[in-house]
Amino acid sequence: MKLRAILFDHDGTLVDSEPIHYQLWNQVLGRYGVTISEDVFNSVCAGMPTITNAHDLIKRFKICVNAQDLAEEKHAVTKEFLVDHAYPLMPGVTDAIRELHAQGLNLAIVTGANQHSVGATVRSYSFDRHFEFVISADDVQKSKPAPDCYLLALEKLGLKAEECLAIEDTEHGLNAAADAGIPCLVIPTALSSAHNFDRATAVLNGMPEAVEYICSKF
């Protein structure tokens, strides 16, 4: 079946945001006298929605706070960061988006991040001309690793799962795409390199390699 759409994850795939999220989470957690290690963040938190991380961190550190309130604290410091900054793009992303768009493929962002975070990326790098839409954690009841965000993307595109290809960087994102029946390329980062990618269509070394793979295979 002909490939018709590429569905990009956001954090760790389009933008190098996870190290910043790590710093911002520790900024929030410092108010409660705790710190999360980089190893734990990489293995547990990277690629997960903010509210999921909030629940995990409260349980892990026995913090006396409501999960929704902790998540809101994290959203607040993230919004503050994004007022004056944009997450840096991962290598090769701009060229990849232009090339795949020029090939006539539909492009969309399907992420476990919140809309304000993705919106800052789209605005800062003028990606709105290339992407059909953005589906964020705000658009579904269950975010990644549940498949809901990808199922919604298929509905909006009016396409079958086999006509799409996802690009992810974490096991959580891979499982979301795979459970929706969508083939998935994985580009691991230093933070996610120890994740299990057995369900991936291919594990690649960077976005330029992903474009080459797409053009050669499809």
N, C-alpha and C positions, 0 to 999 in steps of 0.2 A: 504494500500500500504506500502511496506517495506521501512523503513528509510534507506537512503544510504549516507547522508551527513549532517554534522553540519557546519553551517556558523557563525563564531564568529565575533561580533563587536570587536573593538580594545580598544578605550579609555573608561575607566570605566567598561569594561567587562573583558578584558585580563589584562589590566594594570591600575594602580591607577594614571592616568595622569591628571584628571580634576583639582585637586588642584594646580598642577604645571602650567597648562594652565591659570588658574585664576591669579596666580602670574606673569606669563610672559605677559599676556594681560595688567595688571596694570603697568608693567615695560614699555611697549610701550605707553600706554595711558598717563603715567606720563610726557612724552615728550610734550604732548599737554595740560598739566595742569588739567587733569581730572582723576577720579578714578571710577571704576565700583564696586558696592557693591557686596558682596558675594551672597546675596539673588537674585539680578538681574541676576548675572552670572549663578546661578543655574537654574533659571526658564527660561532664554532666550538663554543663550549661550552654556550651557553644551550639548555636543553631536552634535553640529552643525558644519558644515565646516567653516574653517577660513574666507573664502571670505564672507559667509553669516553673520558671526559675524561682519566683518568689515563694511558691509553695515549698519547693525543695530546700531553699536556703533557710526558711523558717524552721522546718523540721530538722535540718542538719545542725543548725546552730542554736536551736531552742530559743528563737527570738520571740519576744512578747509583742507581736504586732499582727494585724490582719493582713492576709496575703494581698488583697486588693489595694490596701493602703501602701504596702511596701512596693508593689508594682507601680503605683502612681508616683511614689518618690523617685523610682528609677526613670519613669517617663519624663518627670519634671527636669531631672539633671540632663537627660538626653536632649530634650527640647532646648535647654539652655546652651548646651554644646553646639547644637545645630544652628543657632542664631548666627554665630560667627564662623562656623566651620562646615565643611562638607566631608563626608568620609572619603578617603582617597580611593580611586578606582584600582581594581586589581589589574595587573599587567595584561595588555592586549585587549581590554574590554571594549574600548571605543572602536577600534578597527574591526573587532568581531561583530559588534552590533551593526555597523555600517555595511559590512560584507554580507551578513545574513539577511539584512533588510533588502539589500540590492538583489539578492537571489529570489526575492518575491515571497519570502517566508513571513508568516505572521509572528510577531514577537510580543511577549507579555511577561510581566514580572509576577511571580507567585511566591509569596514570602510569609514567614511567620512573624515578621517585624510589623510594627504599627504603621499606619498610613503616614503619620508625620515624618517618620524616619525615611521611608521610601520617597515620599514627596520631595524631601530636601535633595536627594540624589537626582531625581528626574529634573528638577528645576535647575540645580547647579550645573548639570552637564548637558542641558537642553536635549534630553532623551525623549521628550514628549512626542516628537515627530516620528519616532521609530517604534514606540510601543503602543499596541492596541489598547491595553488597559493594565491596571495594577490590581492584584488581589492580595490583601494584607490580612493580618490576624483580626482586624476590625470587621471583616466581611463574613466570617464564619464563626460558628459556635465552638468548634473544636479545631484548633490550629495544628500544625505539624507536631508530632509525626502522624497525626490522623490525615487521611487523604482528602478531607473536605475541600481544602483550598484548590487542589488540583481538579477535583470533580466539578467545582464551580467554574473553573477555567474552561473545561471541556464544554460545559453548558453554554458559557458566553461565546465561545468560538463556534459552537455548532459542529464540533469535530469529534471523531472517534479517538480513543486513546492511542491507537496504533498510528494515527496521523500526526502525533505530537512527539516531541522529545524534550525531556527536562534536563536541566544542568544544575547540579547541586554540589555542595562541598562537604556535607556531613551525612552520617548514617541516618539521622532523624529525617532529614530532607529526602534522602534516597528512599526510605521506607514509605514516606508520604506519597511520592510519585509512583513507586512500585505497587502500592496497595490500590492506587487508582488505575492500574494497568498501563501506565505510561513508561516507556523505556527511558532510562536515565543515564546520562554521562556524569561521572563524578570527577571533580578536580579537587583533590584533598589540599588542605592548607596545613601549615605546621601544627595548628591547633587540633585538626581532625585526622591527622595521619594515622592514628592508632584505631580509628573506627572500623567497623566491619562493613566492607563494601561488596560482599558476595552477590548482592542482588543487582549490581550495576551492569549496564550494557557494556561499559568500558570505563576504566579508571585511567585518567590522562594527567599530563604534567602541567597543563596551563591552557588558557583560553585560545591561544593560537593553534595549539594541537587539537582542541575541540572543533574549531572551524575546519581544519584540515580533515578531521575524521568525518564531520558532517558532509562536507563536499565530496569526499571519496566514497562514502558508504551509501549516501542517499541521492 
